[in-house]
Amino acid sequence: MAEKRGLATDARGVRSFYFTAGLAEATMAVFLACCLLPHWFSEIAIGFSLVCLYTALSRVILARASFRD
């Protein structure tokens, strides 16, 4: 989609695929927290799912703004 619209960037180096920054990149830390604090699993899982939902929604909004005709 970016190529069709002539969008390009070299801010993160030359690549064919780019990820936008998000809050949900701490998956290993969450997994470690679940292992170390199993009695907090539900709270950690709910918190992480909310972070993932926020990240997904923000990426959809960013994509809609970037690729608006």
PQR file of N, CA, C, O and H, with PARSE charges and radii, in Angstrom:
ATOM      1  N   MET A   1       0.815  -1.185   0.000 -0.4000 1.5000
ATOM      2  CA  MET A   1       0.000   0.000   0.000 -0.0000 2.0000
ATOM      3  C   MET A   1       0.866   1.259   0.000  0.5500 1.7000
ATOM      4  O   MET A   1       0.560   2.237  -0.682 -0.5500 1.4000
ATOM      5  N   ALA A   2       1.934   1.218   0.765 -0.4000 1.5000
ATOM      6  CA  ALA A   2       2.811   2.392   0.823 -0.0000 2.0000
ATOM      7  C   ALA A   2       3.475   2.630  -0.527  0.5500 1.7000
ATOM      8  O   ALA A   2       3.601   3.774  -0.963 -0.5500 1.4000
ATOM      9  H   ALA A   2       2.182   0.424   1.319  0.4000 1.0000
ATOM     10  N   GLU A   3       3.894   1.571  -1.182 -0.4000 1.5000
ATOM     11  CA  GLU A   3       4.539   1.728  -2.483 -0.0000 2.0000
ATOM     12  C   GLU A   3       3.583   2.302  -3.511  0.5500 1.7000
ATOM     13  O   GLU A   3       3.976   3.148  -4.314 -0.5500 1.4000
ATOM     14  H   GLU A   3       3.791   0.642  -0.828  0.4000 1.0000
ATOM     15  N   LYS A   4       2.330   1.854  -3.501 -0.4000 1.5000
ATOM     16  CA  LYS A   4       1.337   2.384  -4.434 -0.0000 2.0000
ATOM     17  C   LYS A   4       1.129   3.876  -4.248  0.5500 1.7000
ATOM     18  O   LYS A   4       0.855   4.593  -5.210 -0.5500 1.4000
ATOM     19  H   LYS A   4       2.011   1.167  -2.848  0.4000 1.0000
ATOM     20  N   ARG A   5       1.258   4.344  -3.019 -0.4000 1.5000
ATOM     21  CA  ARG A   5       1.045   5.753  -2.725 -0.0000 2.0000
ATOM     22  C   ARG A   5       2.341   6.565  -2.741  0.5500 1.7000
ATOM     23  O   ARG A   5       2.320   7.771  -2.491 -0.5500 1.4000
ATOM     24  H   ARG A   5       1.481   3.761  -2.238  0.4000 1.0000
ATOM     25  N   GLY A   6       3.453   5.919  -3.030 -0.4000 1.5000
ATOM     26  CA  GLY A   6       4.732   6.613  -3.110 -0.0000 2.0000
ATOM     27  C   GLY A   6       5.300   7.014  -1.760  0.5500 1.7000
ATOM     28  O   GLY A   6       6.090   7.954  -1.675 -0.5500 1.4000
ATOM     29  H   GLY A   6       3.470   4.940  -3.233  0.4000 1.0000
ATOM     30  N   LEU A   7       4.908   6.311  -0.704 -0.4000 1.5000
ATOM     31  CA  LEU A   7       5.431   6.602   0.629 -0.0000 2.0000
ATOM     32  C   LEU A   7       6.729   5.830   0.845  0.5500 1.7000
ATOM     33  O   LEU A   7       6.833   4.658   0.485 -0.5500 1.4000
ATOM     34  H   LEU A   7       4.266   5.547  -0.773  0.4000 1.0000
ATOM     35  N   ALA A   8       7.712   6.498   1.434 -0.4000 1.5000
ATOM     36  CA  ALA A   8       8.997   5.846   1.706 -0.0000 2.0000
ATOM     37  C   ALA A   8       9.620   6.487   2.934  0.5500 1.7000
ATOM     38  O   ALA A   8       9.327   7.635   3.267 -0.5500 1.4000
ATOM     39  H   ALA A   8       7.627   7.450   1.727  0.4000 1.0000
ATOM     40  N   THR A   9      10.472   5.740   3.595 -0.4000 1.5000
ATOM     41  CA  THR A   9      11.212   6.256   4.742 -0.0000 2.0000
ATOM     42  C   THR A   9      12.515   5.493   4.891  0.5500 1.7000
ATOM     43  O   THR A   9      12.600   4.314   4.548 -0.5500 1.4000
ATOM     44  H   THR A   9      10.710   4.807   3.325  0.4000 1.0000
ATOM     45  N   ASP A  10      13.515   6.165   5.398 -0.4000 1.5000
ATOM     46  CA  ASP A  10      14.770   5.490   5.737 -0.0000 2.0000
ATOM     47  C   ASP A  10      15.085   5.714   7.221  0.5500 1.7000
ATOM     48  O   ASP A  10      16.229   5.570   7.652 -0.5500 1.4000
ATOM     49  H   ASP A  10      13.446   7.123   5.677  0.4000 1.0000
ATOM     50  N   ALA A  11      14.060   6.065   7.987 -0.4000 1.5000
ATOM     51  CA  ALA A  11      14.231   6.357   9.410 -0.0000 2.0000
ATOM     52  C   ALA A  11      14.705   5.143  10.191  0.5500 1.7000
ATOM     53  O   ALA A  11      15.408   5.302  11.189 -0.5500 1.4000
ATOM     54  H   ALA A  11      13.131   6.182   7.637  0.4000 1.0000
ATOM     55  N   ARG A  12      14.347   3.941   9.772 -0.4000 1.5000
ATOM     56  CA  ARG A  12      14.740   2.720  10.486 -0.0000 2.0000
ATOM     57  C   ARG A  12      15.640   1.830   9.635  0.5500 1.7000
ATOM     58  O   ARG A  12      15.735   0.628   9.882 -0.5500 1.4000
ATOM     59  H   ARG A  12      13.776   3.812   8.961  0.4000 1.0000
ATOM     60  N   GLY A  13      16.282   2.393   8.666 -0.4000 1.5000
ATOM     61  CA  GLY A  13      17.145   1.613   7.797 -0.0000 2.0000
ATOM     62  C   GLY A  13      16.380   1.098   6.590  0.5500 1.7000
ATOM     63  O   GLY A  13      15.162   1.252   6.494 -0.5500 1.4000
ATOM     64  H   GLY A  13      16.205   3.370   8.466  0.4000 1.0000
ATOM     65  N   VAL A  14      17.104   0.492   5.683 -0.4000 1.5000
ATOM     66  CA  VAL A  14      16.495  -0.024   4.455 -0.0000 2.0000
ATOM     67  C   VAL A  14      15.908  -1.399   4.732  0.5500 1.7000
ATOM     68  O   VAL A  14      16.640  -2.342   5.033 -0.5500 1.4000
ATOM     69  H   VAL A  14      18.093   0.367   5.761  0.4000 1.0000
ATOM     70  N   ARG A  15      14.603  -1.513   4.631 -0.4000 1.5000
ATOM     71  CA  ARG A  15      13.909  -2.777   4.848 -0.0000 2.0000
ATOM     72  C   ARG A  15      12.739  -2.862   3.880  0.5500 1.7000
ATOM     73  O   ARG A  15      12.326  -1.872   3.278 -0.5500 1.4000
ATOM     74  H   ARG A  15      14.009  -0.747   4.386  0.4000 1.0000
ATOM     75  N   SER A  16      12.229  -4.057   3.752 -0.4000 1.5000
ATOM     76  CA  SER A  16      11.045  -4.215   2.910 -0.0000 2.0000
ATOM     77  C   SER A  16       9.769  -4.234   3.743  0.5500 1.7000
ATOM     78  O   SER A  16       8.672  -4.131   3.195 -0.5500 1.4000
ATOM     79  H   SER A  16      12.565  -4.862   4.241  0.4000 1.0000
ATOM     80  N   PHE A  17       9.902  -4.365   5.081 -0.4000 1.5000
ATOM     81  CA  PHE A  17       8.730  -4.427   5.943 -0.0000 2.0000
ATOM     82  C   PHE A  17       9.029  -3.659   7.228  0.5500 1.7000
ATOM     83  O   PHE A  17      10.082  -3.848   7.838 -0.5500 1.4000
ATOM     84  H   PHE A  17      10.793  -4.449   5.527  0.4000 1.0000
ATOM     85  N   TYR A  18       8.110  -2.802   7.633 -0.4000 1.5000
ATOM     86  CA  TYR A  18       8.304  -1.982   8.824 -0.0000 2.0000
ATOM     87  C   TYR A  18       7.211  -2.249   9.844  0.5500 1.7000
ATOM     88  O   TYR A  18       6.054  -2.461   9.479 -0.5500 1.4000
ATOM     89  H   TYR A  18       7.255  -2.649   7.138  0.4000 1.0000
ATOM     90  N   PHE A  19       7.570  -2.240  11.116 -0.4000 1.5000
ATOM     91  CA  PHE A  19       6.617  -2.319  12.208 -0.0000 2.0000
ATOM     92  C   PHE A  19       6.533  -0.953  12.857  0.5500 1.7000
ATOM     93  O   PHE A  19       7.546  -0.269  13.001 -0.5500 1.4000
ATOM     94  H   PHE A  19       8.510  -2.067  11.413  0.4000 1.0000
ATOM     95  N   THR A  20       5.340  -0.550  13.250 -0.4000 1.5000
ATOM     96  CA  THR A  20       5.219   0.674  14.023 -0.0000 2.0000
ATOM     97  C   THR A  20       5.487   0.349  15.487  0.5500 1.7000
ATOM     98  O   THR A  20       5.266  -0.776  15.935 -0.5500 1.4000
ATOM     99  H   THR A  20       4.517  -1.106  13.133  0.4000 1.0000
ATOM    100  N   ALA A  21       5.955   1.328  16.212 -0.4000 1.5000
ATOM    101  CA  ALA A  21       6.239   1.118  17.632 -0.0000 2.0000
ATOM    102  C   ALA A  21       4.931   0.919  18.390  0.5500 1.7000
ATOM    103  O   ALA A  21       3.906   1.513  18.054 -0.5500 1.4000
ATOM    104  H   ALA A  21       6.135   2.241  15.848  0.4000 1.0000
ATOM    105  N   GLY A  22       4.981   0.091  19.396 -0.4000 1.5000
ATOM    106  CA  GLY A  22       3.794  -0.158  20.196 -0.0000 2.0000
ATOM    107  C   GLY A  22       4.159  -0.554  21.608  0.5500 1.7000
ATOM    108  O   GLY A  22       5.329  -0.776  21.920 -0.5500 1.4000
ATOM    109  H   GLY A  22       5.814  -0.391  19.669  0.4000 1.0000
ATOM    110  N   LEU A  23       3.171  -0.641  22.445 -0.4000 1.5000
ATOM    111  CA  LEU A  23       3.400  -0.982  23.843 -0.0000 2.0000
ATOM    112  C   LEU A  23       3.485  -2.478  24.081  0.5500 1.7000
ATOM    113  O   LEU A  23       3.949  -2.901  25.140 -0.5500 1.4000
ATOM    114  H   LEU A  23       2.221  -0.461  22.192  0.4000 1.0000
ATOM    115  N   ALA A  24       3.055  -3.282  23.140 -0.4000 1.5000
ATOM    116  CA  ALA A  24       2.950  -4.718  23.365 -0.0000 2.0000
ATOM    117  C   ALA A  24       4.218  -5.488  23.000  0.5500 1.7000
ATOM    118  O   ALA A  24       4.170  -6.709  22.853 -0.5500 1.4000
ATOM    119  H   ALA A  24       2.678  -2.939  22.280  0.4000 1.0000
ATOM    120  N   GLU A  25       5.334  -4.807  22.853 -0.4000 1.5000
ATOM    121  CA  GLU A  25       6.575  -5.483  22.489 -0.0000 2.0000
ATOM    122  C   GLU A  25       7.276  -6.109  23.688  0.5500 1.7000
ATOM    123  O   GLU A  25       8.360  -6.673  23.533 -0.5500 1.4000
ATOM    124  H   GLU A  25       5.373  -3.815  22.972  0.4000 1.0000
ATOM    125  N   ALA A  26       6.697  -6.027  24.858 -0.4000 1.5000
ATOM    126  CA  ALA A  26       7.304  -6.558  26.072 -0.0000 2.0000
ATOM    127  C   ALA A  26       6.786  -7.955  26.390  0.5500 1.7000
ATOM    128  O   ALA A  26       6.625  -8.292  27.563 -0.5500 1.4000
ATOM    129  H   ALA A  26       5.816  -5.569  24.983  0.4000 1.0000
ATOM    130  N   THR A  27       6.523  -8.767  25.388 -0.4000 1.5000
ATOM    131  CA  THR A  27       5.924 -10.079  25.579 -0.0000 2.0000
ATOM    132  C   THR A  27       6.772 -10.966  26.477  0.5500 1.7000
ATOM    133  O   THR A  27       6.230 -11.672  27.328 -0.5500 1.4000
ATOM    134  H   THR A  27       6.654  -8.494  24.435  0.4000 1.0000
ATOM    135  N   MET A  28       8.084 -10.947  26.307 -0.4000 1.5000
ATOM    136  CA  MET A  28       8.949 -11.795  27.138 -0.0000 2.0000
ATOM    137  C   MET A  28       8.879 -11.376  28.594  0.5500 1.7000
ATOM    138  O   MET A  28       8.873 -12.229  29.481 -0.5500 1.4000
ATOM    139  H   MET A  28       8.524 -10.374  25.615  0.4000 1.0000
ATOM    140  N   ALA A  29       8.827 -10.076  28.857 -0.4000 1.5000
ATOM    141  CA  ALA A  29       8.736  -9.593  30.238 -0.0000 2.0000
ATOM    142  C   ALA A  29       7.417 -10.031  30.870  0.5500 1.7000
ATOM    143  O   ALA A  29       7.379 -10.387  32.048 -0.5500 1.4000
ATOM    144  H   ALA A  29       8.832  -9.383  28.137  0.4000 1.0000
ATOM    145  N   VAL A  30       6.347 -10.005  30.096 -0.4000 1.5000
ATOM    146  CA  VAL A  30       5.044 -10.439  30.603 -0.0000 2.0000
ATOM    147  C   VAL A  30       5.075 -11.938  30.900  0.5500 1.7000
ATOM    148  O   VAL A  30       4.579 -12.380  31.936 -0.5500 1.4000
ATOM    149  H   VAL A  30       6.379  -9.715  29.140  0.4000 1.0000
ATOM    150  N   PHE A  31       5.652 -12.707  29.999 -0.4000 1.5000
ATOM    151  CA  PHE A  31       5.766 -14.150  30.213 -0.0000 2.0000
ATOM    152  C   PHE A  31       6.590 -14.442  31.472  0.5500 1.7000
ATOM    153  O   PHE A  31       6.225 -15.302  32.274 -0.5500 1.4000
ATOM    154  H   PHE A  31       6.055 -12.347  29.157  0.4000 1.0000
ATOM    155  N   LEU A  32       7.681 -13.732  31.635 -0.4000 1.5000
ATOM    156  CA  LEU A  32       8.520 -13.903  32.821 -0.0000 2.0000
ATOM    157  C   LEU A  32       7.749 -13.527  34.095  0.5500 1.7000
ATOM    158  O   LEU A  32       7.834 -14.223  35.107 -0.5500 1.4000
ATOM    159  H   LEU A  32       7.977 -13.034  30.984  0.4000 1.0000
ATOM    160  N   ALA A  33       7.006 -12.431  34.033 -0.4000 1.5000
ATOM    161  CA  ALA A  33       6.204 -12.021  35.190 -0.0000 2.0000
ATOM    162  C   ALA A  33       5.170 -13.082  35.542  0.5500 1.7000
ATOM    163  O   ALA A  33       4.930 -13.346  36.720 -0.5500 1.4000
ATOM    164  H   ALA A  33       6.938 -11.866  33.211  0.4000 1.0000
ATOM    165  N   CYS A  34       4.561 -13.687  34.536 -0.4000 1.5000
ATOM    166  CA  CYS A  34       3.574 -14.749  34.784 -0.0000 2.0000
ATOM    167  C   CYS A  34       4.229 -15.973  35.438  0.5500 1.7000
ATOM    168  O   CYS A  34       3.630 -16.628  36.291 -0.5500 1.4000
ATOM    169  H   CYS A  34       4.757 -13.472  33.579  0.4000 1.0000
ATOM    170  N   CYS A  35       5.453 -16.266  35.029 -0.4000 1.5000
ATOM    171  CA  CYS A  35       6.160 -17.407  35.620 -0.0000 2.0000
ATOM    172  C   CYS A  35       6.600 -17.122  37.060  0.5500 1.7000
ATOM    173  O   CYS A  35       6.524 -17.997  37.923 -0.5500 1.4000
ATOM    174  H   CYS A  35       5.939 -15.734  34.336  0.4000 1.0000
ATOM    175  N   LEU A  36       7.056 -15.907  37.308 -0.4000 1.5000
ATOM    176  CA  LEU A  36       7.547 -15.559  38.634 -0.0000 2.0000
ATOM    177  C   LEU A  36       6.432 -15.229  39.622  0.5500 1.7000
ATOM    178  O   LEU A  36       6.599 -15.387  40.831 -0.5500 1.4000
ATOM    179  H   LEU A  36       7.118 -15.197  36.607  0.4000 1.0000
ATOM    180  N   LEU A  37       5.304 -14.775  39.107 -0.4000 1.5000
ATOM    181  CA  LEU A  37       4.183 -14.371  39.955 -0.0000 2.0000
ATOM    182  C   LEU A  37       2.897 -15.081  39.509  0.5500 1.7000
ATOM    183  O   LEU A  37       1.959 -14.428  39.051 -0.5500 1.4000
ATOM    184  H   LEU A  37       5.168 -14.647  38.124  0.4000 1.0000
ATOM    185  N   PRO A  38       2.850 -16.394  39.640 -0.5600 1.5000
ATOM    186  CA  PRO A  38       1.681 -17.125  39.116  0.2800 2.0000
ATOM    187  C   PRO A  38       0.372 -16.740  39.801  0.5500 1.7000
ATOM    188  O   PRO A  38      -0.694 -16.869  39.199 -0.5500 1.4000
ATOM    189  N   HIS A  39       0.432 -16.277  41.033 -0.4000 1.5000
ATOM    190  CA  HIS A  39      -0.789 -15.865  41.723 -0.0000 2.0000
ATOM    191  C   HIS A  39      -1.352 -14.554  41.160  0.5500 1.7000
ATOM    192  O   HIS A  39      -2.497 -14.205  41.450 -0.5500 1.4000
ATOM    193  H   HIS A  39       1.298 -16.172  41.522  0.4000 1.0000
ATOM    194  N   TRP A  40      -0.573 -13.832  40.368 -0.4000 1.5000
ATOM    195  CA  TRP A  40      -1.012 -12.602  39.711 -0.0000 2.0000
ATOM    196  C   TRP A  40      -1.316 -12.825  38.232  0.5500 1.7000
ATOM    197  O   TRP A  40      -1.474 -11.860  37.485 -0.5500 1.4000
ATOM    198  H   TRP A  40       0.357 -14.115  40.132  0.4000 1.0000
ATOM    199  N   PHE A  41      -1.400 -14.083  37.801 -0.4000 1.5000
ATOM    200  CA  PHE A  41      -1.569 -14.375  36.376 -0.0000 2.0000
ATOM    201  C   PHE A  41      -2.771 -13.665  35.767  0.5500 1.7000
ATOM    202  O   PHE A  41      -2.655 -13.057  34.703 -0.5500 1.4000
ATOM    203  H   PHE A  41      -1.271 -14.867  38.408  0.4000 1.0000
ATOM    204  N   SER A  42      -3.917 -13.734  36.425 -0.4000 1.5000
ATOM    205  CA  SER A  42      -5.138 -13.122  35.879 -0.0000 2.0000
ATOM    206  C   SER A  42      -4.967 -11.625  35.680  0.5500 1.7000
ATOM    207  O   SER A  42      -5.341 -11.085  34.639 -0.5500 1.4000
ATOM    208  H   SER A  42      -4.011 -14.228  37.290  0.4000 1.0000
ATOM    209  N   GLU A  43      -4.408 -10.961  36.669 -0.4000 1.5000
ATOM    210  CA  GLU A  43      -4.224  -9.517  36.568 -0.0000 2.0000
ATOM    211  C   GLU A  43      -3.220  -9.157  35.480  0.5500 1.7000
ATOM    212  O   GLU A  43      -3.424  -8.207  34.724 -0.5500 1.4000
ATOM    213  H   GLU A  43      -4.104 -11.400  37.515  0.4000 1.0000
ATOM    214  N   ILE A  44      -2.139  -9.922  35.406 -0.4000 1.5000
ATOM    215  CA  ILE A  44      -1.126  -9.676  34.372 -0.0000 2.0000
ATOM    216  C   ILE A  44      -1.734  -9.917  32.989  0.5500 1.7000
ATOM    217  O   ILE A  44      -1.525  -9.123  32.072 -0.5500 1.4000
ATOM    218  H   ILE A  44      -1.974 -10.694  36.020  0.4000 1.0000
ATOM    219  N   ALA A  45      -2.482 -11.005  32.838 -0.4000 1.5000
ATOM    220  CA  ALA A  45      -3.087 -11.330  31.542 -0.0000 2.0000
ATOM    221  C   ALA A  45      -4.097 -10.269  31.125  0.5500 1.7000
ATOM    222  O   ALA A  45      -4.122  -9.868  29.961 -0.5500 1.4000
ATOM    223  H   ALA A  45      -2.652 -11.650  33.583  0.4000 1.0000
ATOM    224  N   ILE A  46      -4.917  -9.814  32.041 -0.4000 1.5000
ATOM    225  CA  ILE A  46      -5.899  -8.771  31.719 -0.0000 2.0000
ATOM    226  C   ILE A  46      -5.191  -7.475  31.343  0.5500 1.7000
ATOM    227  O   ILE A  46      -5.559  -6.822  30.367 -0.5500 1.4000
ATOM    228  H   ILE A  46      -4.896 -10.139  32.987  0.4000 1.0000
ATOM    229  N   GLY A  47      -4.187  -7.109  32.110 -0.4000 1.5000
ATOM    230  CA  GLY A  47      -3.428  -5.899  31.796 -0.0000 2.0000
ATOM    231  C   GLY A  47      -2.758  -5.975  30.440  0.5500 1.7000
ATOM    232  O   GLY A  47      -2.806  -5.024  29.660 -0.5500 1.4000
ATOM    233  H   GLY A  47      -3.888  -7.639  32.903  0.4000 1.0000
ATOM    234  N   PHE A  48      -2.134  -7.110  30.161 -0.4000 1.5000
ATOM    235  CA  PHE A  48      -1.457  -7.272  28.874 -0.0000 2.0000
ATOM    236  C   PHE A  48      -2.452  -7.283  27.718  0.5500 1.7000
ATOM    237  O   PHE A  48      -2.165  -6.748  26.647 -0.5500 1.4000
ATOM    238  H   PHE A  48      -2.095  -7.883  30.795  0.4000 1.0000
ATOM    239  N   SER A  49      -3.611  -7.885  27.927 -0.4000 1.5000
ATOM    240  CA  SER A  49      -4.616  -7.889  26.852 -0.0000 2.0000
ATOM    241  C   SER A  49      -5.124  -6.476  26.578  0.5500 1.7000
ATOM    242  O   SER A  49      -5.402  -6.134  25.429 -0.5500 1.4000
ATOM    243  H   SER A  49      -3.844  -8.320  28.796  0.4000 1.0000
ATOM    244  N   LEU A  50      -5.249  -5.658  27.612 -0.4000 1.5000
ATOM    245  CA  LEU A  50      -5.653  -4.262  27.401 -0.0000 2.0000
ATOM    246  C   LEU A  50      -4.573  -3.481  26.662  0.5500 1.7000
ATOM    247  O   LEU A  50      -4.878  -2.655  25.802 -0.5500 1.4000
ATOM    248  H   LEU A  50      -5.023  -5.937  28.546  0.4000 1.0000
ATOM    249  N   VAL A  51      -3.312  -3.742  26.996 -0.4000 1.5000
ATOM    250  CA  VAL A  51      -2.206  -3.094  26.284 -0.0000 2.0000
ATOM    251  C   VAL A  51      -2.209  -3.517  24.811  0.5500 1.7000
ATOM    252  O   VAL A  51      -2.005  -2.687  23.925 -0.5500 1.4000
ATOM    253  H   VAL A  51      -3.064  -4.414  27.694  0.4000 1.0000
ATOM    254  N   CYS A  52      -2.437  -4.797  24.554 -0.4000 1.5000
ATOM    255  CA  CYS A  52      -2.497  -5.289  23.167 -0.0000 2.0000
ATOM    256  C   CYS A  52      -3.658  -4.658  22.410  0.5500 1.7000
ATOM    257  O   CYS A  52      -3.506  -4.279  21.248 -0.5500 1.4000
ATOM    258  H   CYS A  52      -2.603  -5.472  25.273  0.4000 1.0000
ATOM    259  N   LEU A  53      -4.806  -4.543  23.050 -0.4000 1.5000
ATOM    260  CA  LEU A  53      -5.966  -3.921  22.416 -0.0000 2.0000
ATOM    261  C   LEU A  53      -5.672  -2.463  22.084  0.5500 1.7000
ATOM    262  O   LEU A  53      -5.970  -2.005  20.982 -0.5500 1.4000
ATOM    263  H   LEU A  53      -4.929  -4.851  23.994  0.4000 1.0000
ATOM    264  N   TYR A  54      -5.090  -1.736  23.030 -0.4000 1.5000
ATOM    265  CA  TYR A  54      -4.726  -0.341  22.782 -0.0000 2.0000
ATOM    266  C   TYR A  54      -3.742  -0.235  21.605  0.5500 1.7000
ATOM    267  O   TYR A  54      -3.901   0.619  20.732 -0.5500 1.4000
ATOM    268  H   TYR A  54      -4.848  -2.108  23.926  0.4000 1.0000
ATOM    269  N   THR A  55      -2.733  -1.103  21.591 -0.4000 1.5000
ATOM    270  CA  THR A  55      -1.740  -1.085  20.516 -0.0000 2.0000
ATOM    271  C   THR A  55      -2.385  -1.374  19.170  0.5500 1.7000
ATOM    272  O   THR A  55      -2.090  -0.696  18.186 -0.5500 1.4000
ATOM    273  H   THR A  55      -2.604  -1.796  22.300  0.4000 1.0000
ATOM    274  N   ALA A  56      -3.264  -2.374  19.115 -0.4000 1.5000
ATOM    275  CA  ALA A  56      -3.937  -2.714  17.862 -0.0000 2.0000
ATOM    276  C   ALA A  56      -4.803  -1.560  17.372  0.5500 1.7000
ATOM    277  O   ALA A  56      -4.766  -1.212  16.191 -0.5500 1.4000
ATOM    278  H   ALA A  56      -3.504  -2.924  19.914  0.4000 1.0000
ATOM    279  N   LEU A  57      -5.570  -0.973  18.260 -0.4000 1.5000
ATOM    280  CA  LEU A  57      -6.419   0.153  17.861 -0.0000 2.0000
ATOM    281  C   LEU A  57      -5.594   1.344  17.389  0.5500 1.7000
ATOM    282  O   LEU A  57      -5.950   1.998  16.409 -0.5500 1.4000
ATOM    283  H   LEU A  57      -5.600  -1.255  19.219  0.4000 1.0000
ATOM    284  N   SER A  58      -4.495   1.627  18.081 -0.4000 1.5000
ATOM    285  CA  SER A  58      -3.665   2.756  17.665 -0.0000 2.0000
ATOM    286  C   SER A  58      -3.026   2.504  16.301  0.5500 1.7000
ATOM    287  O   SER A  58      -2.852   3.438  15.519 -0.5500 1.4000
ATOM    288  H   SER A  58      -4.206   1.096  18.877  0.4000 1.0000
ATOM    289  N   ARG A  59      -2.679   1.259  16.011 -0.4000 1.5000
ATOM    290  CA  ARG A  59      -2.106   0.951  14.691 -0.0000 2.0000
ATOM    291  C   ARG A  59      -3.146   1.046  13.586  0.5500 1.7000
ATOM    292  O   ARG A  59      -2.833   1.472  12.475 -0.5500 1.4000
ATOM    293  H   ARG A  59      -2.821   0.500  16.647  0.4000 1.0000
ATOM    294  N   VAL A  60      -4.376   0.654  13.879 -0.4000 1.5000
ATOM    295  CA  VAL A  60      -5.448   0.802  12.889 -0.0000 2.0000
ATOM    296  C   VAL A  60      -5.692   2.278  12.604  0.5500 1.7000
ATOM    297  O   VAL A  60      -5.842   2.671  11.447 -0.5500 1.4000
ATOM    298  H   VAL A  60      -4.630   0.308  14.782  0.4000 1.0000
ATOM    299  N   ILE A  61      -5.731   3.091  13.643 -0.4000 1.5000
ATOM    300  CA  ILE A  61      -5.943   4.528  13.461 -0.0000 2.0000
ATOM    301  C   ILE A  61      -4.787   5.147  12.679  0.5500 1.7000
ATOM    302  O   ILE A  61      -5.011   5.969  11.791 -0.5500 1.4000
ATOM    303  H   ILE A  61      -5.609   2.771  14.583  0.4000 1.0000
ATOM    304  N   LEU A  62      -3.555   4.758  13.003 -0.4000 1.5000
ATOM    305  CA  LEU A  62      -2.388   5.260  12.276 -0.0000 2.0000
ATOM    306  C   LEU A  62      -2.435   4.859  10.809  0.5500 1.7000
ATOM    307  O   LEU A  62      -2.135   5.671   9.933 -0.5500 1.4000
ATOM    308  H   LEU A  62      -3.374   4.090  13.725  0.4000 1.0000
ATOM    309  N   ALA A  63      -2.810   3.610  10.534 -0.4000 1.5000
ATOM    310  CA  ALA A  63      -2.895   3.141   9.150 -0.0000 2.0000
ATOM    311  C   ALA A  63      -3.980   3.896   8.382  0.5500 1.7000
ATOM    312  O   ALA A  63      -3.769   4.295   7.237 -0.5500 1.4000
ATOM    313  H   ALA A  63      -3.054   2.951  11.246  0.4000 1.0000
ATOM    314  N   ARG A  64      -5.130   4.088   9.008 -0.4000 1.5000
ATOM    315  CA  ARG A  64      -6.205   4.831   8.338 -0.0000 2.0000
ATOM    316  C   ARG A  64      -5.783   6.247   8.019  0.5500 1.7000
ATOM    317  O   ARG A  64      -6.107   6.768   6.952 -0.5500 1.4000
ATOM    318  H   ARG A  64      -5.301   3.764   9.939  0.4000 1.0000
ATOM    319  N   ALA A  65      -5.056   6.881   8.939 -0.4000 1.5000
ATOM    320  CA  ALA A  65      -4.586   8.255   8.704 -0.0000 2.0000
ATOM    321  C   ALA A  65      -3.508   8.288   7.627  0.5500 1.7000
ATOM    322  O   ALA A  65      -3.478   9.211   6.814 -0.5500 1.4000
ATOM    323  H   ALA A  65      -4.793   6.458   9.806  0.4000 1.0000
ATOM    324  N   SER A  66      -2.629   7.301   7.611 -0.4000 1.5000
ATOM    325  CA  SER A  66      -1.525   7.263   6.650 -0.0000 2.0000
ATOM    326  C   SER A  66      -1.989   6.945   5.242  0.5500 1.7000
ATOM    327  O   SER A  66      -1.433   7.472   4.278 -0.5500 1.4000
ATOM    328  H   SER A  66      -2.653   6.550   8.272  0.4000 1.0000
ATOM    329  N   PHE A  67      -2.993   6.096   5.104 -0.4000 1.5000
ATOM    330  CA  PHE A  67      -3.421   5.628   3.784 -0.0000 2.0000
ATOM    331  C   PHE A  67      -4.745   6.228   3.334  0.5500 1.7000
ATOM    332  O   PHE A  67      -5.377   5.713   2.412 -0.5500 1.4000
ATOM    333  H   PHE A  67      -3.445   5.668   5.887  0.4000 1.0000
ATOM    334  N   ARG A  68      -5.163   7.296   3.966 -0.4000 1.5000
ATOM    335  CA  ARG A  68      -6.403   7.960   3.575 -0.0000 2.0000
ATOM    336  C   ARG A  68      -6.233   8.521   2.156  0.5500 1.7000
ATOM    337  O   ARG A  68      -5.219   9.142   1.841 -0.5500 1.4000
ATOM    338  H   ARG A  68      -4.650   7.715   4.715  0.4000 1.0000
ATOM    339  N   ASP A  69      -7.213   8.297   1.334 -0.4000 1.5000
ATOM    340  CA  ASP A  69      -7.142   8.775  -0.073 -0.0000 2.0000
ATOM    341  C   ASP A  69      -7.368  10.234  -0.201  0.5500 1.7000
ATOM    342  O   ASP A  69      -7.337  10.769  -1.310 -0.5500 1.4000
ATOM    343  H   ASP A  69      -8.038   7.792   1.590  0.4000 1.0000
TER
END
